[in-house]
Amino acid sequence: MTAAQRLSMVSVGPTIDFDKVSLTLGRTVILDDVSFQVQPGSIHALVGPNGGGKSSLIKTLLGQTPHQGQLRLTWPDTPGTIGYVPQALEFDRGLPMTVDDFMAAMCQRRPAFLGLSRHYAGAIGEALERVGLQDKRKRRMGALSGGERQRVLLAQGLIPAPQLLVLDEPMSALDEAGIQVFERLLDDWRRAGITVLWIEHDLDAVGRLADRVTGLNRRVLFDATPKAALTPDRLLTLFSTHPRSLAP
């Protein structure tokens, strides 16, 4: 899809403005004067080294971490739903919890042991169909492969239908089939005008799939299109221990 085609689409997701966002824990600077903008309806990737502040920045967006500076969400209409897909799922694999049980626990107020509510049953079925797991709804979560569990996490991020979706390294545990599902979902979200902020370590995937890329190592090192951002010089600086500034 070309840039002109994207501009002609109606975005349902918000613009996100990070304006001089800083975070210090104890004497450790986690985020230092972070400023960039995520365009509405775009797939915006956030890349950088482990410990560079990516997940902390996401926590500020989700209201989980106090910070300095301003963070603004500008919605095209009334404020919408924010979906979140974590990097991994930690749980006791011996629990007799099926995929349906997990989805019920994550998506509905009714206790999961009472089964799926009629209100959510259709949406849960559709979400599992989109990630290719409709036939494993009665399978125990502990019996799924790592890639299948990651797809379940993608499915729960679709309920209720989000207008802003925050993804924390969703490809980390996916197998080849799961990667194809994820790429198809990204295309669906882009076409629907959903704003996606996506933490990712797979730079090849970012280069192919993102509309824009921000490099973060405590502060913003670059913010550009994938072609301009993912150059050897910029990546070397981004993943160095003591980053220096690069012009955008």
KETIFI-416942 format. One record per residue (C-alpha): residue in three letters; residue number from 1; y, x, z. Coordinates in Angstrom, 2 decimals, padded with zeros to 5 digits. Layout:
KETIFI-416942
ala:NUM:Y:X:Z
...
This chain:
KETIFI-416942
met:1:000.00:000.00:000.00
thr:2:003.39:001.39:-000.99
ala:3:006.43:001.63:001.27
ala:4:008.19:-001.02:-000.83
gln:5:005.27:-003.41:-000.36
arg:6:005.30:-002.84:003.40
leu:7:009.03:-003.53:003.57
ser:8:008.55:-006.82:001.74
met:9:006.08:-008.04:004.34
val:10:007.12:-010.04:007.38
ser:11:006.47:-008.11:010.61
val:12:005.35:-010.00:013.67
gly:13:005.31:-006.88:015.85
pro:14:008.27:-005.35:017.68
thr:15:010.37:-002.27:017.13
ile:16:009.74:000.24:019.95
asp:17:012.55:002.57:021.03
phe:18:011.80:005.46:023.36
asp:19:015.26:006.69:024.43
lys:20:015.38:009.90:026.49
val:21:012.21:008.95:028.38
ser:22:011.32:011.51:031.06
leu:23:008.57:011.64:033.67
thr:24:008.12:014.15:036.50
leu:25:005.21:014.05:038.93
gly:26:005.86:016.28:041.91
arg:27:007.23:019.45:040.38
thr:28:005.42:019.00:037.06
val:29:007.35:017.80:034.02
ile:30:005.08:015.43:032.06
leu:31:007.63:014.02:029.59
asp:32:010.93:015.69:028.79
asp:33:013.68:013.64:027.12
val:34:011.34:011.87:024.68
ser:35:013.16:009.91:021.96
phe:36:011.74:008.30:018.82
gln:37:011.37:004.88:017.23
val:38:008.30:002.95:016.10
gln:39:009.08:000.66:013.19
pro:40:007.88:-002.97:013.33
gly:41:004.63:-003.63:011.53
ser:42:003.86:000.07:011.08
ile:43:000.89:002.26:012.00
his:44:002.53:004.97:014.09
ala:45:000.34:007.86:015.24
leu:46:001.02:009.98:018.32
val:47:-000.58:013.44:018.19
gly:48:-000.54:016.49:020.44
pro:49:-002.60:018.66:022.78
asn:50:-004.49:017.45:025.84
gly:51:-002.04:017.33:028.74
gly:52:000.89:016.98:026.35
gly:53:001.93:013.59:027.75
lys:54:000.54:011.17:025.15
ser:55:-001.36:008.95:027.59
ser:56:001.48:009.13:030.10
leu:57:003.89:007.88:027.46
ile:58:001.54:004.98:026.74
lys:59:001.47:004.16:030.46
thr:60:005.27:003.97:030.50
leu:61:005.10:001.53:027.59
leu:62:002.55:-000.62:029.44
gly:63:004.68:-000.58:032.60
gln:64:002.18:001.45:034.61
thr:65:004.31:004.54:035.29
pro:66:007.88:004.83:036.61
his:67:010.13:006.89:034.35
gln:68:013.67:007.87:033.58
gly:69:015.43:006.85:030.38
gln:70:015.07:003.62:028.44
leu:71:012.19:001.96:026.65
arg:72:013.03:-001.07:024.51
leu:73:010.84:-003.58:022.68
thr:74:012.77:-005.58:020.09
trp:75:010.72:-008.56:018.93
pro:76:011.43:-010.41:015.67
asp:77:011.20:-013.72:017.52
thr:78:009.94:-014.54:021.00
pro:79:008.09:-011.76:022.87
gly:80:004.47:-011.56:021.75
thr:81:001.14:-010.31:023.07
ile:82:000.42:-006.62:023.69
gly:83:-003.17:-005.49:023.14
tyr:84:-004.59:-002.25:024.55
val:85:-007.76:-000.36:023.63
pro:86:-008.62:002.46:026.07
gln:87:-010.27:005.72:025.08
ala:88:-013.59:005.03:026.78
leu:89:-015.42:002.57:028.98
glu:90:-016.83:003.80:032.29
phe:91:-019.31:001.49:034.01
asp:92:-022.75:001.38:035.62
arg:93:-025.11:001.21:032.65
gly:94:-027.78:-000.34:034.83
leu:95:-025.76:-003.53:035.28
pro:96:-027.35:-006.59:033.62
met:97:-024.13:-007.27:031.71
thr:98:-024.37:-008.38:028.10
val:99:-021.75:-007.95:025.42
asp:100:-020.85:-011.63:025.82
asp:101:-020.54:-011.14:029.61
phe:102:-018.19:-008.20:029.12
met:103:-016.03:-010.05:026.61
ala:104:-015.86:-013.06:028.93
ala:105:-014.84:-010.89:031.88
met:106:-012.09:-009.21:029.83
cys:107:-010.75:-012.21:027.94
gln:108:-010.98:-015.34:030.11
arg:109:-010.03:-016.41:033.60
arg:110:-013.27:-018.29:034.14
pro:111:-015.84:-016.10:035.96
ala:112:-018.14:-014.37:033.48
phe:113:-021.30:-015.52:035.31
leu:114:-020.41:-019.08:034.29
gly:115:-020.63:-018.09:030.64
leu:116:-018.13:-018.25:027.81
ser:117:-015.50:-020.94:028.04
arg:118:-015.13:-023.18:025.00
his:119:-011.52:-022.04:024.69
tyr:120:-012.50:-018.41:024.09
ala:121:-015.99:-018.68:022.58
gly:122:-014.74:-018.95:019.00
ala:123:-012.23:-016.11:019.35
ile:124:-014.81:-013.84:020.96
gly:125:-017.33:-014.58:018.23
glu:126:-014.74:-013.85:015.54
ala:127:-013.66:-010.59:017.20
leu:128:-017.26:-009.36:017.48
glu:129:-017.85:-010.33:013.86
arg:130:-014.84:-008.24:012.80
val:131:-016.30:-005.15:014.48
gly:132:-019.81:-005.79:013.20
leu:133:-021.46:-006.66:016.53
gln:134:-022.06:-010.39:016.20
asp:135:-025.82:-009.81:016.24
lys:136:-025.67:-007.84:019.52
arg:137:-023.88:-010.35:021.70
lys:138:-026.92:-010.75:024.00
arg:139:-027.61:-007.00:024.19
arg:140:-026.91:-005.29:027.51
met:141:-023.79:-003.12:027.42
gly:142:-025.79:-000.22:028.87
ala:143:-028.23:-000.39:025.95
leu:144:-025.53:000.05:023.32
ser:145:-024.73:003.40:021.74
gly:146:-021.40:005.05:022.53
gly:147:-020.06:004.03:019.15
glu:148:-021.11:000.41:019.67
arg:149:-019.43:000.29:023.09
gln:150:-016.26:001.60:021.50
arg:151:-016.43:-001.20:018.95
val:152:-016.74:-003.70:021.82
leu:153:-013.51:-002.24:023.22
leu:154:-011.86:-002.75:019.84
ala:155:-013.04:-006.36:019.87
gln:156:-011.59:-007.08:023.33
gly:157:-008.24:-005.67:022.13
leu:158:-008.11:-008.48:019.56
ile:159:-008.09:-011.29:022.15
pro:160:-005.63:-012.90:022.40
ala:161:-004.34:-011.94:018.95
pro:162:-001.80:-009.15:019.58
gln:163:001.53:-008.52:017.90
leu:164:001.70:-005.01:019.39
leu:165:-001.49:-002.97:019.69
val:166:-001.75:000.27:021.68
leu:167:-004.77:002.44:020.86
asp:168:-005.77:005.45:022.98
glu:169:-008.02:007.66:020.79
pro:170:-010.17:004.74:019.56
met:171:-012.10:006.96:017.11
ser:172:-013.34:009.41:019.76
ala:173:-016.79:007.81:020.17
leu:174:-017.16:005.97:016.87
asp:175:-020.02:006.70:014.49
glu:176:-019.60:006.51:010.71
ala:177:-020.11:002.74:010.63
gly:178:-017.60:002.32:013.44
ile:179:-015.04:004.48:011.64
gln:180:-015.30:002.23:008.59
val:181:-014.77:-000.81:010.83
phe:182:-011.74:000.81:012.44
glu:183:-010.14:001.74:009.12
arg:184:-010.63:-001.82:007.91
leu:185:-009.01:-003.15:011.07
leu:186:-006.02:-000.82:010.62
asp:187:-005.52:-002.20:007.13
asp:188:-005.76:-005.76:008.46
trp:189:-003.18:-005.05:011.18
arg:190:-000.79:-003.48:008.68
arg:191:-001.07:-006.46:006.35
ala:192:-000.50:-008.85:009.27
gly:193:002.70:-007.02:010.27
ile:194:001.35:-005.94:013.66
thr:195:002.97:-002.90:015.25
val:196:000.36:-000.27:016.14
leu:197:000.99:002.77:018.35
trp:198:-002.07:004.98:017.96
ile:199:-002.98:008.12:019.93
glu:200:-005.38:010.18:017.83
his:201:-006.81:013.70:017.74
asp:202:-008.41:013.39:014.28
leu:203:-005.58:014.75:012.15
asp:204:-007.40:014.06:008.89
ala:205:-007.59:010.38:009.80
val:206:-003.93:010.38:010.83
gly:207:-002.96:011.92:007.50
arg:208:-004.84:009.22:005.60
leu:209:-004.06:006.16:007.67
ala:210:-000.74:006.46:009.53
asp:211:002.68:005.47:008.22
arg:212:004.49:007.88:010.53
val:213:003.52:010.62:012.99
thr:214:005.16:011.83:016.17
gly:215:004.10:015.20:017.60
leu:216:004.34:015.27:021.40
asn:217:003.90:018.23:023.72
arg:218:005.93:017.14:026.74
arg:219:008.79:016.56:024.32
val:220:009.00:015.44:020.71
leu:221:008.35:018.35:018.34
phe:222:008.52:016.31:015.15
asp:223:008.71:012.72:013.92
ala:224:008.04:012.30:010.21
thr:225:005.73:010.98:007.52
pro:226:002.17:012.36:007.68
lys:227:002.80:014.63:004.67
ala:228:005.89:016.16:006.25
ala:229:004.51:016.21:009.80
leu:230:001.03:017.66:009.42
thr:231:001.93:021.09:008.08
pro:232:000.33:024.28:009.42
asp:233:003.60:025.54:010.96
arg:234:004.35:022.30:012.74
leu:235:000.81:021.90:014.04
leu:236:000.74:025.49:015.29
thr:237:003.92:024.87:017.24
leu:238:002.69:021.51:018.53
phe:239:-000.55:022.89:019.94
ser:240:000.93:026.09:021.39
thr:241:001.15:026.42:025.15
his:242:004.95:026.71:025.29
pro:243:006.36:024.50:022.52
arg:244:009.64:025.28:020.86
ser:245:011.78:022.70:019.08
leu:246:011.35:021.96:015.41
ala:247:013.85:020.13:013.27
pro:248:012.67:016.63:012.29
